[in-house]
């Protein structure tokens, strides 16, 4: 069986969802990290039940690793930072920003999506979709969209995955040995909307305030007129941009 870093790796021609396949696999293994990829994904999904549009040549991958659920927020930030660093390594001159909770923006458009779900036992399933060479039309999407190819990054899906996994493993090692603080600072130094007025669209409400970064658990800190509030899930927009909900 093939491996990438310390993860066993299976690549399929077609799957409905790599996250669903990874969830199934997590019920049959223990103590082993794994990756599932597919050339074609027909039923991909994003956060809050949204559809992830899978175009040919892009990366559809799900990682399975045993990780304490209480540190999920930190893991989400480490994934985002690792994706940011992967893109900067490929093109140091391109404008890349992290975006809470774990998105990546290139030139103010979304190129990567991450969906973390619970697997069996202690497994967390990390779904990663990367617009390597194609980006969907943005007319009916919540976010503007772009691809690595659009930003002069020429790479195939597996080459990107291998580079990302190398950086991700290094950052996980740093998290486990040195703690979260330095990784948090790196992520926050490149985050979209810091110290600006934002709106956070949540399941049943909207909150407006100043984005003050994240805490030691990766939770968003929002300074409202009443208090400094913690936000655990939602979609972030700058106030002006929220009018048409495009970034």
C-alpha positions in Angstrom: 0.0 0.0 0.0 1.2 3.5 -0.9 2.2 6.0 1.8 2.5 9.8 2.0 4.6 10.8 5.0 3.4 8.5 7.9 -0.1 8.1 6.3 -1.2 5.1 4.3 -2.7 6.4 1.1 -5.5 5.1 -1.2 -6.3 6.9 -4.5 -9.6 6.1 -6.2 -10.9 6.9 -9.7 -14.3 8.0 -8.4 -16.0 8.5 -5.1 -19.1 10.2 -3.9 -17.3 11.8 -1.0 -13.8 11.2 0.3 -15.0 12.2 3.8 -17.7 9.4 3.7 -15.1 6.9 2.5 -12.7 8.0 5.3 -15.4 7.7 7.9 -16.0 4.1 6.8 -12.3 3.3 6.9 -12.0 4.8 10.4 -14.3 2.0 11.6 -11.9 -0.7 10.4 -8.5 0.7 11.5 -6.8 1.7 14.7 -3.6 3.6 15.5 -2.9 4.3 11.8 -3.1 7.6 10.0 -4.6 7.4 6.5 -5.4 9.5 3.4 -8.1 8.9 0.9 -8.1 10.7 -2.5 -10.1 10.5 -5.6 -9.7 11.7 -9.2 -13.4 12.4 -9.4 -15.8 13.4 -6.6 -19.5 13.4 -7.3 -21.1 14.3 -4.0 -18.6 16.5 -2.1 -19.8 18.9 0.6 -18.6 21.8 2.5 -19.4 23.4 5.9 -23.0 23.7 6.9 -24.3 21.3 4.3 -23.1 23.2 1.3 -22.0 21.5 -1.9 -18.4 21.4 -2.8 -18.1 21.6 -6.6 -15.6 19.1 -7.8 -13.9 19.9 -11.1 -11.5 17.6 -13.0 -7.9 17.9 -12.0 -8.5 19.3 -8.6 -7.6 17.7 -5.2 -10.2 15.9 -3.2 -8.6 14.4 -0.1 -9.6 13.3 3.4 -7.2 12.6 6.2 -8.0 10.3 9.1 -6.0 10.8 12.3 -6.6 10.0 15.9 -6.8 13.4 17.7 -8.4 14.6 20.9 -11.7 16.2 20.1 -11.1 18.9 22.7 -8.3 20.3 20.6 -10.4 20.5 17.4 -10.1 24.3 17.2 -6.4 24.2 17.4 -6.2 21.4 14.8 -8.4 23.5 12.5 -6.0 26.5 12.7 -3.0 24.2 12.1 -4.5 22.8 9.0 -5.3 26.3 7.7 -1.8 27.5 8.5 -0.2 24.5 6.8 -2.3 25.2 3.6 -1.3 28.8 3.7 2.4 27.9 4.0 2.1 25.4 1.2 0.8 28.0 -1.2 3.4 30.6 -0.1 6.2 28.0 -0.7 4.9 27.5 -4.2 4.5 31.2 -5.0 6.0 33.5 -2.3 4.7 36.6 -4.2 1.0 35.8 -4.3 -1.4 37.4 -1.9 -2.6 34.6 0.5 -4.7 35.0 3.6 -6.0 32.6 6.2 -9.7 33.1 6.9 -11.5 31.9 10.1 -12.2 29.1 10.7 -10.0 27.3 8.2 -10.4 28.7 4.7 -7.7 30.0 2.4 -8.0 33.1 0.2 -5.8 33.8 -2.8 -6.1 37.3 -4.1 -9.3 37.7 -2.1 -11.0 34.6 -3.6 -11.5 31.1 -2.2 -9.3 28.4 -3.5 -9.4 25.8 -0.7 -12.1 24.4 1.5 -11.8 22.3 4.7 -14.4 20.2 6.4 -13.6 18.4 9.6 -16.0 15.7 10.8 -16.0 13.0 13.5 -15.0 9.5 12.5 -15.2 6.3 14.5 -13.4 6.0 17.8 -10.9 8.8 18.3 -10.6 9.5 14.5 -11.2 13.0 13.1 -11.7 13.2 9.4 -10.2 16.2 7.6 -11.7 16.8 4.2 -9.6 19.1 1.9 -10.7 20.4 -1.5 -8.2 22.4 -3.5 -8.9 24.1 -6.8 -5.6 23.1 -8.3 -6.4 23.8 -12.0 -10.1 24.7 -12.2 -12.4 27.0 -10.2 -16.2 26.8 -10.4 -18.3 29.7 -11.7 -19.0 32.1 -8.9 -22.4 33.4 -10.0 -24.4 31.3 -7.6 -21.7 30.7 -4.9 -21.3 32.3 -1.5 -17.7 33.2 -2.2 -15.6 34.4 -5.1 -13.6 31.5 -6.4 -10.1 31.0 -7.9 -7.6 28.2 -8.6 -3.9 27.7 -8.1 -3.5 27.7 -11.9 -5.1 31.2 -12.0 -2.4 32.4 -9.7 0.5 31.0 -11.8 1.0 27.9 -9.6 1.6 25.0 -11.9 1.3 21.8 -9.9 -0.8 18.6 -10.0 -3.1 17.4 -7.2 -0.8 14.8 -5.8 2.3 17.0 -5.8 0.3 19.6 -3.9 -0.9 16.9 -1.4 2.6 15.6 -0.7 4.0 19.1 -0.1 1.1 20.0 2.2 1.4 16.8 4.2 5.1 17.5 4.8 4.3 20.9 6.1 1.3 19.7 8.1 3.3 17.0 9.8 6.0 19.6 10.8 3.3 21.8 12.3 1.6 19.0 14.1 5.0 18.1 15.6 5.4 21.8 16.7 1.9 21.7 18.2 2.7 18.6 20.2 6.1 19.7 21.4 5.9 23.5 21.7 2.2 24.2 22.1 -0.2 26.3 20.1 0.9 29.9 20.7 3.5 30.3 18.0 1.3 28.6 15.4 -1.6 30.8 16.5 0.5 33.9 16.0 1.7 32.8 12.5 -1.9 32.2 11.5 -3.2 35.4 12.9 -0.4 37.5 11.3 -1.9 36.5 7.9 -5.6 36.4 8.7 -8.3 38.2 6.7 -10.2 40.9 8.5 -8.2 41.3 11.7 -9.1 44.4 13.7 -11.8 45.2 11.1 -15.5 45.4 11.4 -17.1 42.1 10.5 -20.3 40.2 10.6 -20.4 36.6 11.5 -23.3 34.6 10.0 -24.2 31.8 12.3 -26.9 29.1 12.2 -29.7 31.3 13.7 -28.2 34.7 14.1 -25.8 37.3 13.0 -23.2 39.1 15.1 -21.4 42.3 14.2 -18.2 43.6 15.8 -14.5 44.0 15.5 -12.5 40.9 14.7 -9.9 40.6 17.5 -8.2 37.4 16.5 -8.5 33.9 18.1 -7.9 32.6 21.5 -5.9 29.6 22.8 -8.5 27.2 21.4 -8.8 28.7 17.9 -12.1 30.4 18.8 -13.0 33.7 17.1 -12.9 36.8 19.4 -15.5 39.4 18.4 -15.6 42.8 20.2 -19.2 43.9 20.1 -20.7 47.0 21.6 -21.6 45.0 24.7 -18.6 42.7 25.3 -15.8 40.6 23.9 -17.6 37.5 22.6 -16.4 34.1 21.6 -17.7 32.6 18.4 -17.4 28.9 17.8 -18.9 28.5 14.3 -20.0 30.8 11.5 -19.1 32.5 8.2 -17.1 35.7 8.4 -17.6 38.8 6.1 -16.3 42.3 6.2 -19.2 44.6 6.9 -19.1 46.3 3.4 -18.6 43.0 1.6 -21.4 41.2 3.5 -23.9 43.3 1.5 -23.5 40.9 -1.4 -21.9 38.1 0.7 -19.1 37.5 -1.8 -15.8 37.2 0.2 
